Amino acid sequence: MDFDLFMERYGYKILLALFVGIAIVVVGIPIVGFVLSVKTMGYVGGAMLIAVLVYAFVVNRRVMDSYAEAQGKYFYDPKYGKKR
């Protein structure tokens, strides 16, 4: 069996297995980390972890958006710094 025939017959199965494996790793590692933190630190530790995640996604995003907007005006605005 040559490579083209092999890939035609089994390629999609191999590709599906790779994607499923990557999805399990991407989703599984944070879930396992959260479960282990709840086991070791109790529910207070889990609540702290959730609070840090909420802070990272809400507050830090606003800070980074405003920073990006200021950098965009400074570096990419063609009218910035002209006397007119």
Helices and strands as residue ranges (DSSP letters): H 3-76
